[in-house]
Amino acid sequence: MIRKISILFLIGLITYSCAKVPLSGRSQLSLVGNSEILPMSYEQYSQVLAESKVVTNTSEGQMVARVGRRIADAVSKYMTERGYSNALEGFQWEFNLIESEQINAWCMPGGKVAFYTGIMPICKDETGVAVVMGHEVAHAVASHARERMSNGLVLNGLLGGVQVAMGQNPSLTQNIFLQAVGYGGQLGMLSFSRKHELEADQLGLDFMALAGYDPRQAPAFWERMNAGASGNRPPDFLSTHPGPNRRIDELNKQMPKSMDYYEKSNKQ
């Protein structure tokens, strides 16, 4: 009987705590609010910058910051016009280039973006940077880390929110957070992450177009990424990223809508 009540309580809690991803409309679990996850994100981002060589006074460093501001401004305007400004509540946008051979970039909750210098040759130009920037910003706007953390808390029986979880098991809660923002992973979460990657691709294509960058360059970027990383890319079933062919197919399906945004942005 107690087990049945607990299951019903859990189902009710999850149902009550569902939210919608802005623009895509997908339902997601949302036990964690911005007021809880953003301070953790900002602290972690500051720690990463303190432990890294941040590149600012170069053309590439300035380009990352410039593209980031341009996309953030376009997204903020678009979201506000459509009544989604609450999704960006508490965001403090920041864009940095970090010296590293890793072919990677990421965005923590609240708009804290980092590019590694290793990805810049694959980006090739400002539009290539915009492809990656739109994708990473989309992860933050869609609250993917909050959703992952919410699922992590539920899977570990921590149902009272971040503050309660920190009091019950601070080490586990911190690990769940690090996994949620991409600093860890487990096979049980990979299919979930692929869904996020495709959603970030789709939203990111719109975001770069809203900022005036040609979305038709996105498939070409992912082709370069695949060619540059093919020797190191793990099998798809062990990767959090979709296979390159599927990714490009999905982008091309969405291209007409994103092109409409792009053409309108160039008329303004």
Backbone as CSV, one residue per row, in Angstrom:
resi,resn,N_x,N_y,N_z,CA_x,CA_y,CA_z,C_x,C_y,C_z
1,MET,0.830,-1.197,0.000,0.000,0.000,0.000,0.874,1.260,0.000
2,ILE,1.895,1.239,0.879,2.801,2.399,0.961,3.515,2.598,-0.367
3,ARG,3.937,1.468,-0.982,4.621,1.550,-2.272,3.692,2.148,-3.329
4,LYS,2.420,1.732,-3.310,1.457,2.248,-4.283,1.260,3.746,-4.098
5,ILE,1.156,4.198,-2.851,0.989,5.627,-2.574,2.213,6.408,-3.052
6,SER,3.394,5.833,-2.832,4.629,6.510,-3.253,4.678,6.654,-4.767
7,ILE,4.273,5.597,-5.480,4.271,5.643,-6.937,3.280,6.700,-7.427
8,LEU,2.094,6.735,-6.818,1.087,7.723,-7.207,1.579,9.134,-6.924
9,PHE,2.255,9.303,-5.788,2.811,10.614,-5.439,3.843,11.045,-6.474
10,LEU,4.701,10.098,-6.862,5.745,10.401,-7.831,5.136,10.772,-9.173
11,ILE,4.119,10.022,-9.612,3.457,10.331,-10.882,2.824,11.718,-10.822
12,GLY,2.165,12.009,-9.696,1.547,13.327,-9.536,2.555,14.444,-9.540
13,LEU,3.684,14.220,-8.867,4.733,15.234,-8.809,5.298,15.514,-10.195
14,ILE,5.574,14.457,-10.935,6.140,14.613,-12.273,5.146,15.310,-13.203
15,THR,3.864,14.913,-13.102,2.838,15.548,-13.946,2.718,17.028,-13.623
16,TYR,2.716,17.361,-12.345,2.579,18.756,-11.911,3.791,19.582,-12.325
17,SER,4.953,18.935,-12.386,6.201,19.654,-12.618,6.627,19.680,-14.076
18,CYS,5.724,19.383,-14.985,6.056,19.431,-16.402,5.965,20.856,-16.918
19,ALA,6.846,21.185,-17.863,6.847,22.484,-18.508,6.940,22.255,-20.007
20,LYS,6.886,23.339,-20.772,7.004,23.270,-22.223,8.292,23.965,-22.659
21,VAL,9.001,23.352,-23.594,10.177,23.995,-24.177,9.697,25.140,-25.052
22,PRO,10.192,26.370,-24.818,9.777,27.486,-25.661,10.033,27.184,-27.137
23,LEU,9.087,27.553,-27.967,9.171,27.446,-29.427,8.925,26.033,-29.939
24,SER,9.556,25.010,-29.356,9.332,23.653,-29.864,8.045,23.058,-29.307
25,GLY,7.652,23.455,-28.087,6.428,22.957,-27.482,6.539,21.601,-26.829
26,ARG,7.741,21.009,-26.814,7.915,19.685,-26.207,7.761,19.767,-24.694
27,SER,7.092,18.781,-24.093,6.953,18.725,-22.637,8.261,18.257,-22.019
28,GLN,8.627,18.841,-20.875,9.841,18.443,-20.182,9.616,18.514,-18.669
29,LEU,10.336,17.679,-17.929,10.265,17.694,-16.482,11.021,18.914,-15.960
30,SER,10.418,19.621,-15.010,11.024,20.859,-14.522,10.868,20.969,-13.008
31,LEU,11.660,20.175,-12.284,11.671,20.256,-10.823,12.634,21.316,-10.326
32,VAL,13.515,21.779,-11.207,14.581,22.713,-10.831,14.335,24.052,-11.509
33,GLY,14.357,25.136,-10.732,14.136,26.463,-11.297,15.436,27.175,-11.607
34,ASN,15.334,28.247,-12.405,16.517,29.054,-12.709,17.169,29.595,-11.444
35,SER,16.349,29.953,-10.451,16.892,30.532,-9.220,17.790,29.540,-8.483
36,GLU,17.612,28.229,-8.763,18.424,27.207,-8.120,19.650,26.838,-8.949
37,ILE,19.457,26.671,-10.252,20.549,26.148,-11.067,21.500,27.233,-11.566
38,LEU,21.009,28.470,-11.748,21.885,29.505,-12.307,23.054,29.860,-11.390
39,PRO,22.848,30.025,-10.077,24.021,30.306,-9.222,25.073,29.197,-9.291
40,MET,24.635,27.933,-9.371,25.577,26.828,-9.499,26.312,26.908,-10.826
41,SER,25.578,27.272,-11.875,26.174,27.390,-13.201,27.217,28.491,-13.238
42,TYR,26.885,29.650,-12.678,27.807,30.788,-12.728,29.071,30.508,-11.931
43,GLU,28.917,29.822,-10.814,30.089,29.456,-10.011,30.984,28.484,-10.777
44,GLN,30.366,27.489,-11.429,31.141,26.510,-12.182,31.833,27.159,-13.379
45,TYR,31.152,28.064,-14.051,31.728,28.751,-15.211,32.926,29.596,-14.788
46,SER,32.788,30.314,-13.691,33.907,31.125,-13.187,35.104,30.250,-12.847
47,GLN,34.831,29.074,-12.298,35.918,28.148,-11.964,36.625,27.666,-13.235
48,VAL,35.845,27.348,-14.272,36.443,26.902,-15.536,37.337,27.996,-16.111
49,LEU,36.852,29.240,-16.122,37.647,30.339,-16.667,38.926,30.555,-15.856
50,ALA,38.811,30.434,-14.540,39.977,30.636,-13.681,41.047,29.580,-13.905
51,GLU,40.624,28.387,-14.316,41.555,27.273,-14.506,42.001,27.123,-15.963
52,SER,41.563,28.040,-16.843,41.836,27.923,-18.268,42.561,29.167,-18.773
53,LYS,43.102,29.046,-19.971,43.677,30.197,-20.654,42.607,30.771,-21.576
54,VAL,42.049,31.900,-21.184,40.980,32.536,-21.948,41.596,33.450,-23.000
55,VAL,41.141,33.306,-24.233,41.680,34.070,-25.358,40.715,35.213,-25.673
56,THR,41.164,36.441,-25.485,40.287,37.594,-25.706,40.813,38.548,-26.764
57,ASN,42.102,38.804,-26.773,42.664,39.840,-27.648,43.152,39.282,-28.983
58,THR,42.338,38.428,-29.597,42.634,37.908,-30.928,41.380,38.064,-31.778
59,SER,41.521,37.949,-33.073,40.359,38.067,-33.954,39.348,36.959,-33.684
60,GLU,39.850,35.751,-33.363,38.934,34.643,-33.078,38.189,34.864,-31.768
61,GLY,38.912,35.318,-30.737,38.271,35.584,-29.463,37.206,36.660,-29.588
62,GLN,37.508,37.704,-30.341,36.546,38.783,-30.545,35.369,38.321,-31.396
63,MET,35.631,37.428,-32.349,34.554,36.912,-33.193,33.567,36.086,-32.375
64,VAL,34.063,35.234,-31.486,33.183,34.437,-30.629,32.278,35.349,-29.806
65,ALA,32.862,36.397,-29.211,32.072,37.328,-28.400,31.060,38.079,-29.261
66,ARG,31.483,38.500,-30.449,30.597,39.268,-31.342,29.405,38.428,-31.807
67,VAL,29.679,37.215,-32.257,28.594,36.336,-32.712,27.659,36.005,-31.552
68,GLY,28.234,35.751,-30.386,27.415,35.437,-29.223,26.459,36.560,-28.869
69,ARG,26.967,37.788,-28.839,26.099,38.935,-28.508,25.004,39.109,-29.553
70,ARG,25.377,38.933,-30.813,24.402,39.113,-31.904,23.278,38.085,-31.815
71,ILE,23.626,36.844,-31.558,22.596,35.801,-31.440,21.786,35.990,-30.164
72,ALA,22.440,36.320,-29.058,21.717,36.529,-27.799,20.718,37.674,-27.933
73,ASP,21.110,38.766,-28.584,20.207,39.906,-28.764,19.005,39.516,-29.624
74,ALA,19.265,38.764,-30.708,18.171,38.353,-31.590,17.216,37.403,-30.879
75,VAL,17.778,36.460,-30.114,16.943,35.502,-29.384,16.123,36.202,-28.305
76,SER,16.756,37.106,-27.570,16.046,37.833,-26.510,14.885,38.636,-27.078
77,LYS,15.118,39.295,-28.205,14.055,40.076,-28.844,12.929,39.163,-29.305
78,TYR,13.282,38.072,-29.945,12.287,37.135,-30.465,11.458,36.537,-29.333
79,MET,12.123,36.118,-28.264,11.428,35.502,-27.135,10.496,36.496,-26.457
80,THR,10.947,37.729,-26.303,10.124,38.750,-25.660,8.885,39.046,-26.490
81,GLU,9.056,39.162,-27.800,7.932,39.462,-28.689,6.867,38.373,-28.645
82,ARG,7.266,37.150,-28.322,6.331,36.020,-28.333,5.939,35.554,-26.934
83,GLY,6.249,36.351,-25.928,5.798,36.068,-24.578,6.586,35.019,-23.827
84,TYR,7.842,34.765,-24.259,8.673,33.771,-23.606,9.815,34.399,-22.807
85,SER,9.715,35.670,-22.486,10.829,36.338,-21.814,11.150,35.710,-20.462
86,ASN,10.158,35.075,-19.809,10.411,34.440,-18.513,11.403,33.290,-18.630
87,ALA,11.518,32.705,-19.836,12.469,31.606,-20.033,13.909,32.081,-19.907
88,LEU,14.134,33.391,-20.082,15.479,33.947,-20.006,15.707,34.709,-18.694
89,GLU,14.802,34.557,-17.758,14.918,35.266,-16.484,16.194,34.857,-15.747
90,GLY,16.986,35.843,-15.366,18.222,35.585,-14.638,19.422,35.292,-15.516
91,PHE,19.246,35.260,-16.846,20.368,34.994,-17.740,21.398,36.123,-17.680
92,GLN,22.652,35.737,-17.699,23.764,36.695,-17.757,24.713,36.215,-18.857
93,TRP,24.445,36.632,-20.072,25.180,36.135,-21.226,26.672,36.437,-21.115
94,GLU,27.482,35.451,-21.501,28.932,35.617,-21.515,29.512,34.638,-22.531
95,PHE,30.479,35.120,-23.307,31.031,34.321,-24.407,32.547,34.397,-24.368
96,ASN,33.189,33.248,-24.231,34.643,33.213,-24.130,35.229,32.104,-24.998
97,LEU,36.423,32.386,-25.500,37.202,31.408,-26.241,38.322,30.920,-25.332
98,ILE,38.455,29.591,-25.206,39.434,28.986,-24.306,40.480,28.232,-25.131
99,GLU,41.744,28.409,-24.762,42.841,27.718,-25.442,42.794,26.227,-25.108
100,SER,42.492,25.413,-26.108,42.429,23.973,-25.928,42.346,23.311,-27.301
101,GLU,42.962,22.136,-27.437,42.889,21.405,-28.697,41.564,20.674,-28.869
102,GLN,40.740,20.646,-27.836,39.454,19.952,-27.938,38.586,20.580,-29.028
103,ILE,37.929,19.739,-29.802,36.981,20.212,-30.813,35.619,20.265,-30.150
104,ASN,35.346,21.371,-29.479,34.138,21.402,-28.662,33.736,22.836,-28.342
105,ALA,32.499,22.980,-27.911,31.950,24.232,-27.379,30.782,23.843,-26.503
106,TRP,30.406,24.697,-25.562,29.284,24.377,-24.683,28.669,25.649,-24.119
107,CYS,27.467,25.509,-23.594,26.778,26.630,-22.960,26.131,26.133,-21.682
108,MET,26.540,26.704,-20.559,25.927,26.375,-19.278,24.615,27.144,-19.109
109,PRO,23.762,26.713,-18.189,22.524,27.448,-17.923,22.803,28.920,-17.642
110,GLY,21.931,29.772,-18.148,22.100,31.203,-17.932,22.902,31.893,-19.009
111,GLY,23.290,31.149,-20.071,23.973,31.787,-21.187,25.467,31.907,-21.048
112,LYS,26.096,31.019,-20.299,27.549,31.041,-20.116,28.196,30.128,-21.159
113,VAL,28.746,30.737,-22.213,29.234,29.999,-23.371,30.753,29.939,-23.381
114,ALA,31.275,28.784,-23.803,32.721,28.637,-24.018,32.949,27.901,-25.324
115,PHE,33.832,28.439,-26.139,34.347,27.758,-27.333,35.784,27.366,-27.037
116,TYR,36.217,26.222,-27.574,37.625,25.847,-27.514,38.284,26.187,-28.847
117,THR,39.542,26.588,-28.790,40.241,26.981,-30.020,40.302,25.826,-31.019
118,GLY,40.215,24.589,-30.546,40.266,23.442,-31.434,39.117,23.360,-32.410
119,ILE,37.987,24.013,-32.103,36.841,23.950,-33.006,36.871,25.059,-34.045
120,MET,37.715,26.046,-33.849,37.689,27.217,-34.721,38.058,26.908,-36.175
121,PRO,39.045,26.047,-36.448,39.318,25.728,-37.858,38.146,25.059,-38.561
122,ILE,37.335,24.302,-37.818,36.165,23.656,-38.412,35.051,24.682,-38.627
123,CYS,34.947,25.641,-37.703,33.983,26.732,-37.909,34.338,27.512,-39.178
124,LYS,35.616,27.764,-39.365,36.184,28.380,-40.565,35.934,29.875,-40.660
125,ASP,34.714,30.324,-40.370,34.392,31.738,-40.498,33.289,32.101,-39.503
126,GLU,32.819,33.343,-39.597,31.839,33.830,-38.628,30.523,33.061,-38.706
127,THR,30.111,32.671,-39.918,28.873,31.916,-40.043,29.014,30.536,-39.410
128,GLY,30.196,29.934,-39.538,30.429,28.652,-38.881,30.359,28.774,-37.377
129,VAL,30.911,29.851,-36.838,30.798,30.112,-35.397,29.329,30.264,-35.014
130,ALA,28.539,30.918,-35.892,27.115,31.127,-35.603,26.348,29.810,-35.562
131,VAL,26.752,28.842,-36.389,26.107,27.520,-36.353,26.270,26.902,-34.969
132,VAL,27.506,26.909,-34.477,27.792,26.327,-33.167,27.149,27.153,-32.062
133,MET,27.251,28.479,-32.180,26.703,29.354,-31.139,25.196,29.185,-31.021
134,GLY,24.494,29.135,-32.164,23.050,28.947,-32.122,22.678,27.645,-31.444
135,HIS,23.419,26.586,-31.773,23.174,25.276,-31.175,23.389,25.307,-29.661
136,GLU,24.487,25.897,-29.212,24.793,25.900,-27.778,23.841,26.806,-27.006
137,VAL,23.520,27.962,-27.565,22.556,28.853,-26.926,21.200,28.162,-26.809
138,ALA,20.851,27.362,-27.818,19.569,26.654,-27.783,19.487,25.703,-26.593
139,HIS,20.601,25.064,-26.234,20.593,24.196,-25.053,20.161,24.975,-23.812
140,ALA,20.663,26.208,-23.683,20.324,27.013,-22.506,18.894,27.515,-22.566
141,VAL,18.474,28.008,-23.730,17.117,28.547,-23.873,16.074,27.450,-23.655
142,ALA,16.371,26.245,-24.115,15.443,25.121,-23.949,15.544,24.474,-22.573
143,SER,16.389,25.006,-21.701,16.536,24.500,-20.321,16.876,23.022,-20.285
144,HIS,17.746,22.587,-21.186,18.103,21.172,-21.221,18.817,20.729,-19.948
145,ALA,19.690,21.576,-19.402,20.394,21.196,-18.173,19.426,21.087,-17.002
146,ARG,18.468,21.999,-16.914,17.459,21.914,-15.855,16.659,20.627,-15.988
147,GLU,16.314,20.284,-17.220,15.555,19.049,-17.448,16.379,17.826,-17.070
148,ARG,17.653,17.808,-17.480,18.515,16.672,-17.138,18.694,16.567,-15.632
149,MET,18.859,17.720,-14.969,19.040,17.689,-13.522,17.761,17.228,-12.824
150,SER,16.614,17.673,-13.320,15.342,17.233,-12.753,15.202,15.720,-12.852
151,ASN,15.534,15.178,-14.016,15.471,13.724,-14.199,16.477,13.012,-13.302
152,GLY,17.678,13.600,-13.152,18.689,12.997,-12.290,18.258,12.949,-10.844
153,LEU,17.604,14.019,-10.379,17.110,14.030,-8.997,16.042,12.961,-8.785
154,VAL,15.125,12.847,-9.757,14.063,11.851,-9.639,14.648,10.438,-9.634
155,LEU,15.591,10.183,-10.542,16.187,8.849,-10.637,16.915,8.458,-9.354
156,ASN,17.378,9.450,-8.610,18.102,9.177,-7.375,17.251,9.403,-6.126
157,GLY,15.944,9.565,-6.312,15.033,9.684,-5.175,15.122,10.996,-4.431
158,LEU,15.639,12.046,-5.077,15.765,13.360,-4.444,14.688,14.266,-5.032
159,LEU,13.550,14.339,-4.362,12.369,14.953,-4.960,12.031,16.319,-4.389
160,GLY,12.817,16.860,-3.502,12.446,18.113,-2.849,13.096,19.349,-3.424
161,GLY,13.680,19.265,-4.602,14.359,20.418,-5.170,15.830,20.421,-4.813
162,VAL,16.564,21.382,-5.381,18.019,21.413,-5.227,18.439,21.635,-3.782
163,GLN,17.797,22.584,-3.094,18.209,22.903,-1.731,18.023,21.707,-0.799
164,VAL,16.896,21.032,-0.932,16.639,19.848,-0.114,17.642,18.757,-0.460
165,ALA,17.883,18.572,-1.772,18.821,17.537,-2.216,20.225,17.812,-1.706
166,MET,20.640,19.079,-1.707,21.968,19.437,-1.203,22.079,19.105,0.280
167,GLY,20.985,19.289,1.012,20.995,18.957,2.426,21.038,17.462,2.672
168,GLN,20.391,16.705,1.790,20.343,15.251,1.951,21.631,14.582,1.481
169,ASN,22.124,14.998,0.337,23.308,14.354,-0.248,24.019,15.346,-1.163
170,PRO,24.821,16.237,-0.584,25.457,17.299,-1.382,26.383,16.774,-2.467
171,SER,27.121,15.696,-2.189,28.049,15.167,-3.183,27.306,14.620,-4.401
172,LEU,26.250,13.843,-4.153,25.466,13.293,-5.244,24.788,14.399,-6.037
173,THR,24.251,15.395,-5.335,23.576,16.505,-6.013,24.535,17.262,-6.909
174,GLN,25.768,17.481,-6.429,26.773,18.163,-7.241,27.112,17.333,-8.484
175,ASN,27.220,16.032,-8.322,27.512,15.170,-9.466,26.371,15.188,-10.484
176,ILE,25.138,15.215,-9.987,23.982,15.296,-10.886,24.030,16.603,-11.670
177,PHE,24.393,17.689,-10.993,24.513,18.978,-11.675,25.582,18.939,-12.753
178,LEU,26.752,18.386,-12.426,27.847,18.339,-13.397,27.463,17.508,-14.610
179,GLN,26.756,16.408,-14.396,26.268,15.611,-15.515,25.261,16.406,-16.337
180,ALA,24.411,17.161,-15.647,23.364,17.913,-16.334,23.944,18.970,-17.267
181,VAL,25.052,19.587,-16.875,25.649,20.636,-17.705,26.726,20.085,-18.627
182,GLY,26.896,18.759,-18.634,27.794,18.157,-19.605,29.157,17.784,-19.096
183,TYR,29.364,17.765,-17.780,30.663,17.408,-17.225,30.749,15.949,-16.815
184,GLY,29.717,15.183,-17.147,29.740,13.760,-16.834,28.683,13.082,-17.665
185,GLY,28.531,11.805,-17.521,27.521,11.118,-18.307,27.413,9.666,-17.908
186,GLN,26.334,9.071,-18.294,26.145,7.649,-18.061,25.291,7.113,-19.196
187,LEU,25.460,5.857,-19.531,24.794,5.305,-20.699,23.284,5.444,-20.621
188,GLY,22.737,5.418,-19.415,21.288,5.509,-19.278,20.714,6.833,-19.730
189,MET,21.538,7.859,-19.863,21.050,9.175,-20.249,21.294,9.480,-21.720
190,LEU,21.945,8.577,-22.474,22.405,8.953,-23.807,21.271,9.176,-24.800
191,SER,20.253,8.308,-24.798,19.165,8.521,-25.729,18.451,9.835,-25.438
192,PHE,18.368,10.161,-24.168,17.788,11.428,-23.737,18.615,12.578,-24.288
193,SER,19.932,12.474,-24.262,20.804,13.524,-24.742,20.715,13.683,-26.249
194,ARG,20.552,12.596,-26.974,20.408,12.714,-28.421,19.177,13.555,-28.772
195,LYS,18.105,13.351,-28.010,16.895,14.132,-28.228,17.193,15.615,-28.028
196,HIS,17.952,15.932,-27.015,18.333,17.319,-26.766,19.196,17.869,-27.884
197,GLU,20.111,17.046,-28.387,20.994,17.512,-29.452,20.200,17.871,-30.707
198,LEU,19.260,17.045,-31.082,18.454,17.337,-32.261,17.589,18.574,-32.044
199,GLU,17.052,18.722,-30.844,16.245,19.899,-30.552,17.109,21.157,-30.592
200,ALA,18.334,21.073,-30.064,19.245,22.218,-30.112,19.641,22.539,-31.541
201,ASP,19.809,21.514,-32.377,20.074,21.749,-33.803,18.941,22.562,-34.432
202,GLN,17.716,22.135,-34.162,16.559,22.767,-34.798,16.360,24.200,-34.308
203,LEU,16.415,24.399,-32.994,16.275,25.742,-32.456,17.462,26.607,-32.863
204,GLY,18.653,26.022,-32.836,19.853,26.770,-33.180,19.847,27.264,-34.606
205,LEU,19.275,26.474,-35.511,19.166,26.902,-36.903,18.299,28.158,-37.004
206,ASP,17.192,28.170,-36.259,16.342,29.365,-36.233,17.077,30.546,-35.596
207,PHE,17.797,30.283,-34.516,18.461,31.369,-33.802,19.523,32.054,-34.655
208,MET,20.328,31.268,-35.376,21.348,31.898,-36.218,20.692,32.682,-37.341
209,ALA,19.573,32.163,-37.862,18.861,32.862,-38.927,18.262,34.170,-38.424
210,LEU,17.699,34.156,-37.227,17.145,35.375,-36.630,18.211,36.457,-36.465
211,ALA,19.450,36.018,-36.249,20.559,36.960,-36.069,21.176,37.392,-37.396
212,GLY,20.637,36.897,-38.515,21.118,37.324,-39.812,22.220,36.479,-40.406
213,TYR,22.422,35.267,-39.877,23.415,34.347,-40.431,22.714,33.312,-41.306
214,ASP,23.303,32.999,-42.436,22.692,32.115,-43.421,22.616,30.682,-42.894
215,PRO,21.405,30.169,-42.622,21.284,28.813,-42.057,21.681,27.723,-43.039
216,ARG,21.759,28.037,-44.323,22.159,27.041,-45.312,23.594,26.576,-45.121
217,GLN,24.363,27.323,-44.303,25.742,26.933,-44.028,25.847,25.890,-42.914
218,ALA,24.736,25.620,-42.216,24.784,24.673,-41.099,25.117,23.250,-41.537
219,PRO,24.455,22.693,-42.561,24.827,21.338,-42.987,26.289,21.225,-43.400
220,ALA,26.817,22.271,-44.054,28.225,22.248,-44.469,29.141,22.206,-43.254
221,PHE,28.763,22.935,-42.193,29.579,22.893,-40.978,29.617,21.480,-40.407
222,TRP,28.450,20.814,-40.321,28.415,19.480,-39.719,29.138,18.461,-40.587
223,GLU,29.168,18.694,-41.896,29.980,17.835,-42.761,31.472,18.012,-42.445
224,ARG,31.893,19.257,-42.236,33.290,19.507,-41.861,33.593,18.905,-40.496
225,MET,32.655,19.041,-39.569,32.847,18.476,-38.234,33.016,16.966,-38.313
226,ASN,32.174,16.324,-39.098,32.263,14.879,-39.226,33.587,14.462,-39.858
227,ALA,34.026,15.197,-40.877,35.290,14.874,-41.531,36.466,15.091,-40.598
228,GLY,36.387,16.153,-39.771,37.496,16.470,-38.881,37.573,15.582,-37.661
229,ALA,36.435,14.996,-37.262,36.415,14.209,-36.022,36.131,12.734,-36.264
230,SER,36.034,12.312,-37.538,35.594,10.952,-37.828,36.503,9.896,-37.221
231,GLY,37.796,10.193,-37.126,38.712,9.202,-36.570,38.548,9.016,-35.080
232,ASN,37.947,10.016,-34.391,37.802,9.959,-32.937,36.352,9.790,-32.501
233,ARG,35.408,9.860,-33.446,34.001,9.817,-33.054,33.601,8.406,-32.656
234,PRO,33.023,8.226,-31.467,32.615,6.891,-31.032,31.407,6.413,-31.816
235,PRO,31.099,5.116,-31.745,29.898,4.620,-32.418,28.662,5.378,-31.958
236,ASP,27.687,5.507,-32.852,26.508,6.312,-32.547,25.790,5.834,-31.284
237,PHE,25.754,4.532,-31.047,24.986,4.044,-29.894,25.659,4.392,-28.571
238,LEU,26.925,4.806,-28.607,27.615,5.248,-27.396,27.845,6.752,-27.388
239,SER,27.310,7.442,-28.359,27.538,8.882,-28.472,26.300,9.645,-28.041
240,THR,26.520,10.770,-27.383,25.385,11.621,-27.024,24.925,12.440,-28.215
241,HIS,25.693,12.415,-29.312,25.325,13.193,-30.481,24.738,12.289,-31.562
242,PRO,23.741,12.780,-32.278,23.170,11.983,-33.368,24.207,11.767,-34.468
243,GLY,24.007,10.733,-35.282,24.884,10.515,-36.416,24.819,11.687,-37.367
244,PRO,25.912,11.977,-38.073,25.974,13.166,-38.932,24.924,13.173,-40.034
245,ASN,24.619,12.034,-40.618,23.633,12.000,-41.692,22.240,12.355,-41.181
246,ARG,21.885,11.805,-40.020,20.575,12.137,-39.460,20.501,13.614,-39.107
247,ARG,21.577,14.107,-38.522,21.621,15.518,-38.125,21.409,16.425,-39.342
248,ILE,22.105,16.154,-40.429,21.994,16.973,-41.627,20.612,16.842,-42.257
249,ASP,20.060,15.630,-42.263,18.711,15.426,-42.798,17.684,16.262,-42.037
250,GLU,17.787,16.261,-40.710,16.838,17.023,-39.893,16.989,18.522,-40.126
251,LEU,18.226,18.991,-40.280,18.447,20.409,-40.560,17.822,20.805,-41.894
252,ASN,17.993,19.976,-42.892,17.440,20.287,-44.211,15.918,20.298,-44.196
253,LYS,15.306,19.441,-43.364,13.850,19.447,-43.248,13.350,20.778,-42.702
254,GLN,14.120,21.362,-41.793,13.693,22.603,-41.157,14.122,23.845,-41.934
255,MET,14.954,23.687,-42.931,15.561,24.821,-43.609,14.558,25.850,-44.130
256,PRO,13.417,25.456,-44.729,12.494,26.483,-45.236,12.044,27.473,-44.158
257,LYS,11.720,26.963,-42.956,11.292,27.871,-41.877,12.425,28.785,-41.445
258,SER,13.623,28.225,-41.309,14.758,29.034,-40.889,15.134,30.057,-41.961
259,MET,15.009,29.689,-43.221,15.285,30.631,-44.302,14.308,31.796,-44.272
260,ASP,13.075,31.530,-43.874,12.092,32.607,-43.744,12.541,33.606,-42.678
261,TYR,13.034,33.095,-41.538,13.575,33.975,-40.503,14.772,34.768,-41.035
262,TYR,15.631,34.089,-41.768,16.844,34.721,-42.299,16.498,35.854,-43.258
263,GLU,15.568,35.613,-44.159,15.183,36.633,-45.126,14.513,37.822,-44.443
264,LYS,13.697,37.554,-43.435,13.062,38.648,-42.696,14.088,39.456,-41.919
265,SER,15.090,38.777,-41.345,16.097,39.491,-40.561,16.917,40.430,-41.437
266,ASN,17.104,40.067,-42.685,17.893,40.892,-43.590,17.100,42.064,-44.158
267,LYS,15.778,42.042,-43.956,14.932,43.157,-44.410,14.782,44.213,-43.336
268,GLN,15.146,43.871,-42.107,14.951,44.812,-40.996,16.030,45.895,-40.994
